Amino acid sequence: MAEKQPPSGPDFRAEGITAADLGEGAMVAGKVGDDAVVMVRTGGEVFAVGGRCTHYGGPLGKGLFDGSLVRCPWHHAGFDVRSGRAVRAPALNPVPRYEVVERDGKLFAGDKLDASWERAPIADPPDSVVVVGAGAAAAAAVEELRSEGYEGPITMIGGEPTVPVDRPNLSKDYLAGDAPEEWIPLRSESKYEEWGIEVRLGAEVAEIDPRERVVRLADGSELSYGALLLAPGAEPVRLDLPGSTLGHVHYLRTLADSRAIIEAAEGTGHAVVIGASFIGLEVAASLRNRELEVHVVDPVEVPMAPVLGPDVGRFVQALHESHGVTFHLGRTAAAIRPGEVELDDGATLAADLVVVGVGVRPRTGLADQAGLDVDDGIVVDEFLGTSDPAIWAAGDAAAYPDPRLGKRIRVEHWVVAQRQGQVAAHNMLGRDVPFTGAPFFWSQHYDVPVNYVGHADDWDEATVAGSLD
């Protein structure tokens, strides 16, 4: 994650800015003492809010103002300038507000105010809410329910033994050794307790009974629900080749997976990453940061060319090569043995550690068992409702109608999952809010971020503005 720079620009409290310099729809970045602040004008009113994104601390003053939201340039979180509320994930915490005072033709920031907003009434709240999953969509949903004033029982069921974590970090800074573990949980267990959210960790759901509106767990306990959110996520595709179950072969999905790779990397000299996907290459960069020799194997001719085109793919490949990564493209792994990986052409690569990143599959077993519509994901409508009126789905496992493409898609992106969780929460409260967000994700390769907006199964033309070199 990028280094935070000290705030710059005018001090809105000490010197202010000339009112005439802040036109309608404009935004000026400045500070109040040591705190970054942005000041905007919209609808003839002037607002001042904190200038640091509450996700990773991005400089909001370098983002954009759309007349309602200040949007972060790093990961596209959005904050309402009237309330300070974070209304677009990945940020979930609000930014502070400041009083704005006009004197002698200048605008000044006054006292800091807490974020504050009015909640829409809940006409017919569900008796209880159960959320299956403890990833991005689930965590965002339970927070949004409480933020919107829902006071009924909420239970979040997670198969992993930890509270929801910052999953993108598991292949990036945390795996690279640049982020401490205390950064990884999205919230502490005590915070969920404070919100009155029951979190069942390491729990397995055995069955969903839509007729009785009951979730049955593997330990024999049952939970009744008025509204149910399925956010089971996805699971890694596993290799089926000789040696693929050996102890030094790892997949990366959970905090436990990332910890295991870190432990395996200690004192290890040689790593092979199978798959030149975004996750695979982020793992490669992280392992190079730990000074391992890294080889990447993939059947494609150019990494990520099917997604980004050959020009960007070759640029990313050259970037990794400049950091010491060796590529074996147009090749597949034929067998894994202790200390080595054999390729399909008979060549062998030294490998004390093997990490596999060849894609994921949506977890749809529970939805299928419950009789819900399933088609490469849990089929939902524009409100993220399933074929059962009391069940919604969000995140990696949800197949939803995209309003831009005019067809159903399924997207495996962290930010999409969070935003779907937020929308599902509103709709469990009876608000009929359609999900219309444009998919977005980011990937980090050493000091180069790659941001992707939108969704395409394939591309027609790649246009490069400027020079990649």
Solvent accessible surface area in square Angstrom, and as a share of the most:
residue,aa,sasa,rsa
1,M,80,0.36
2,A,58,0.45
3,E,140,0.63
4,K,122,0.52
5,Q,114,0.51
6,P,107,0.67
7,P,33,0.21
8,S,85,0.55
9,G,43,0.41
10,P,37,0.23
11,D,23,0.12
12,F,0,0.00
13,R,111,0.41
14,A,81,0.63
15,E,92,0.41
16,G,5,0.05
17,I,18,0.09
18,T,60,0.35
19,A,14,0.11
20,A,93,0.72
21,D,104,0.54
22,L,2,0.01
23,G,36,0.34
24,E,114,0.51
25,G,38,0.37
26,A,34,0.27
27,M,44,0.20
28,V,40,0.23
29,A,47,0.37
30,G,3,0.03
31,K,56,0.24
32,V,13,0.07
33,G,42,0.41
34,D,132,0.69
35,D,67,0.35
36,A,18,0.14
37,V,1,0.01
38,V,1,0.01
39,M,0,0.00
40,V,1,0.00
41,R,47,0.17
42,T,12,0.07
43,G,63,0.61
44,G,55,0.53
45,E,95,0.43
46,V,27,0.16
47,F,34,0.14
48,A,2,0.02
49,V,1,0.01
50,G,4,0.04
51,G,3,0.03
52,R,63,0.23
53,C,4,0.02
54,T,50,0.29
55,H,38,0.17
56,Y,28,0.10
57,G,5,0.04
58,G,0,0.00
59,P,29,0.18
60,L,0,0.00
61,G,24,0.23
62,K,158,0.67
63,G,24,0.23
64,L,99,0.49
65,F,25,0.10
66,D,66,0.34
67,G,28,0.27
68,S,46,0.30
69,L,23,0.11
70,V,0,0.00
71,R,74,0.27
72,C,4,0.03
73,P,45,0.28
74,W,56,0.20
75,H,18,0.08
76,H,46,0.20
77,A,0,0.00
78,G,0,0.00
79,F,0,0.00
80,D,33,0.17
81,V,1,0.01
82,R,106,0.39
83,S,10,0.07
84,G,0,0.00
85,R,30,0.11
86,A,8,0.06
87,V,57,0.33
88,R,56,0.20
89,A,0,0.00
90,P,6,0.03
91,A,1,0.00
92,L,38,0.19
93,N,61,0.31
94,P,54,0.34
95,V,2,0.01
96,P,44,0.28
97,R,56,0.20
98,Y,10,0.04
99,E,76,0.34
100,V,46,0.26
101,V,60,0.35
102,E,109,0.49
103,R,125,0.46
104,D,149,0.77
105,G,40,0.38
106,K,70,0.30
107,L,4,0.02
108,F,24,0.10
109,A,3,0.02
110,G,18,0.17
111,D,91,0.47
112,K,109,0.46
113,L,60,0.30
114,D,125,0.65
115,A,27,0.21
116,S,63,0.41
117,W,55,0.19
118,E,173,0.77
119,R,115,0.42
120,A,51,0.39
121,P,123,0.78
122,I,39,0.20
123,A,107,0.83
124,D,121,0.63
125,P,64,0.40
126,P,21,0.13
127,D,126,0.65
128,S,18,0.11
129,V,1,0.00
130,V,3,0.02
131,V,0,0.00
132,V,9,0.05
133,G,10,0.10
134,A,19,0.15
135,G,15,0.15
136,A,9,0.07
137,A,4,0.03
138,A,0,0.00
139,A,1,0.01
140,A,1,0.01
141,A,0,0.00
142,V,0,0.00
143,E,19,0.08
144,E,19,0.09
145,L,0,0.00
146,R,48,0.18
147,S,28,0.18
148,E,8,0.03
149,G,35,0.34
150,Y,5,0.02
151,E,163,0.73
152,G,18,0.17
153,P,84,0.53
154,I,3,0.01
155,T,11,0.06
156,M,0,0.00
157,I,3,0.02
158,G,0,0.00
159,G,62,0.59
160,E,46,0.21
161,P,99,0.62
162,T,31,0.18
163,V,13,0.08
164,P,2,0.01
165,V,5,0.03
166,D,8,0.04
167,R,49,0.18
168,P,19,0.12
169,N,3,0.02
170,L,3,0.01
171,S,3,0.02
172,K,26,0.11
173,D,22,0.11
174,Y,16,0.06
175,L,0,0.00
176,A,12,0.10
177,G,49,0.47
178,D,90,0.47
179,A,7,0.06
180,P,52,0.33
181,E,66,0.29
182,E,135,0.61
183,W,127,0.44
184,I,0,0.00
185,P,54,0.34
186,L,45,0.22
187,R,40,0.15
188,S,59,0.38
189,E,101,0.45
190,S,72,0.47
191,K,60,0.25
192,Y,1,0.01
193,E,127,0.57
194,E,123,0.55
195,W,66,0.23
196,G,44,0.42
197,I,6,0.03
198,E,81,0.36
199,V,35,0.20
200,R,64,0.23
201,L,53,0.26
202,G,49,0.47
203,A,21,0.16
204,E,117,0.53
205,V,18,0.10
206,A,57,0.44
207,E,64,0.29
208,I,1,0.00
209,D,26,0.14
210,P,37,0.23
211,R,217,0.79
212,E,106,0.48
213,R,102,0.37
214,V,17,0.10
215,V,0,0.00
216,R,67,0.25
217,L,7,0.03
218,A,62,0.48
219,D,115,0.60
220,G,64,0.61
221,S,38,0.24
222,E,97,0.44
223,L,25,0.12
224,S,78,0.50
225,Y,9,0.04
226,G,19,0.18
227,A,1,0.01
228,L,0,0.00
229,L,0,0.00
230,L,2,0.01
231,A,8,0.06
232,P,25,0.16
233,G,15,0.15
234,A,0,0.00
235,E,79,0.35
236,P,17,0.11
237,V,31,0.18
238,R,148,0.54
239,L,36,0.18
240,D,145,0.75
241,L,32,0.16
242,P,91,0.58
243,G,25,0.24
244,S,13,0.08
245,T,133,0.77
246,L,62,0.31
247,G,72,0.69
248,H,36,0.16
249,V,17,0.10
250,H,29,0.13
251,Y,19,0.07
252,L,23,0.11
253,R,44,0.16
254,T,26,0.15
255,L,6,0.03
256,A,53,0.41
257,D,40,0.21
258,S,0,0.00
259,R,101,0.37
260,A,36,0.28
261,I,0,0.00
262,I,30,0.15
263,E,132,0.59
264,A,31,0.24
265,A,6,0.04
266,E,112,0.50
267,G,92,0.89
268,T,25,0.15
269,G,36,0.34
270,H,66,0.30
271,A,0,0.00
272,V,0,0.00
273,V,0,0.00
274,I,11,0.06
275,G,4,0.03
276,A,5,0.04
277,S,43,0.27
278,F,36,0.15
279,I,80,0.41
280,G,1,0.01
281,L,0,0.00
282,E,5,0.02
283,V,1,0.00
284,A,0,0.00
285,A,10,0.07
286,S,4,0.02
287,L,0,0.00
288,R,68,0.25
289,N,79,0.40
290,R,61,0.22
291,E,152,0.68
292,L,4,0.02
293,E,75,0.33
294,V,0,0.00
295,H,28,0.13
296,V,0,0.00
297,V,1,0.01
298,D,18,0.09
299,P,83,0.52
300,V,46,0.26
301,E,133,0.60
302,V,25,0.14
303,P,0,0.00
304,M,11,0.05
305,A,17,0.13
306,P,80,0.50
307,V,67,0.39
308,L,30,0.15
309,G,0,0.00
310,P,43,0.27
311,D,62,0.32
312,V,36,0.21
313,G,0,0.00
314,R,124,0.45
315,F,53,0.22
316,V,1,0.00
317,Q,32,0.14
318,A,55,0.42
319,L,25,0.12
320,H,0,0.00
321,E,81,0.36
322,S,87,0.56
323,H,72,0.32
324,G,41,0.39
325,V,5,0.03
326,T,58,0.34
327,F,25,0.10
328,H,41,0.18
329,L,38,0.19
330,G,24,0.23
331,R,78,0.28
332,T,57,0.33
333,A,14,0.11
334,A,41,0.32
335,A,11,0.09
336,I,3,0.01
337,R,91,0.33
338,P,111,0.70
339,G,36,0.35
340,E,50,0.22
341,V,0,0.00
342,E,44,0.20
343,L,3,0.01
344,D,71,0.37
345,D,82,0.43
346,G,47,0.45
347,A,47,0.36
348,T,72,0.42
349,L,15,0.07
350,A,51,0.40
351,A,0,0.00
352,D,68,0.35
353,L,0,0.00
354,V,0,0.00
355,V,2,0.01
356,V,5,0.03
357,G,12,0.11
358,V,61,0.35
359,G,40,0.38
360,V,39,0.23
361,R,136,0.50
362,P,25,0.16
363,R,96,0.35
364,T,27,0.16
365,G,55,0.53
366,L,39,0.19
367,A,1,0.01
368,D,92,0.48
369,Q,82,0.37
370,A,14,0.11
371,G,62,0.59
372,L,11,0.05
373,D,79,0.41
374,V,53,0.30
375,D,96,0.50
376,D,97,0.50
377,G,0,0.00
378,I,1,0.00
379,V,24,0.14
380,V,3,0.02
381,D,60,0.31
382,E,77,0.35
383,F,58,0.24
384,L,0,0.00
385,G,12,0.11
386,T,18,0.10
387,S,64,0.41
388,D,26,0.14
389,P,117,0.74
390,A,3,0.03
391,I,0,0.00
392,W,35,0.12
393,A,1,0.00
394,A,1,0.00
395,G,4,0.04
396,D,15,0.08
397,A,1,0.00
398,A,1,0.01
399,A,3,0.03
400,Y,3,0.01
401,P,41,0.26
402,D,5,0.02
403,P,79,0.50
404,R,146,0.53
405,L,78,0.39
406,G,69,0.67
407,K,95,0.40
408,R,114,0.42
409,I,11,0.06
410,R,44,0.16
411,V,6,0.03
412,E,76,0.34
413,H,33,0.15
414,W,33,0.11
415,V,1,0.01
416,V,3,0.02
417,A,6,0.05
418,Q,3,0.02
419,R,22,0.08
420,Q,1,0.01
421,G,0,0.00
422,Q,15,0.07
423,V,22,0.13
424,A,0,0.00
425,A,0,0.00
426,H,36,0.16
427,N,8,0.04
428,M,8,0.04
429,L,5,0.02
430,G,60,0.58
431,R,50,0.18
432,D,99,0.52
433,V,54,0.31
434,P,61,0.38
435,F,10,0.04
436,T,70,0.40
437,G,22,0.21
438,A,33,0.26
439,P,3,0.02
440,F,3,0.01
441,F,30,0.13
442,W,19,0.07
443,S,1,0.00
444,Q,44,0.20
445,H,1,0.00
446,Y,48,0.18
447,D,116,0.60
448,V,37,0.21
449,P,80,0.50
450,V,19,0.11
451,N,70,0.36
452,Y,37,0.14
453,V,95,0.55
454,G,18,0.18
455,H,53,0.23
456,A,55,0.43
457,D,108,0.56
458,D,103,0.53
459,W,91,0.32
460,D,150,0.78
461,E,140,0.63
462,A,41,0.32
463,T,116,0.68
464,V,56,0.32
465,A,104,0.81
466,G,72,0.69
467,S,94,0.61
468,L,63,0.31
469,D,168,0.87
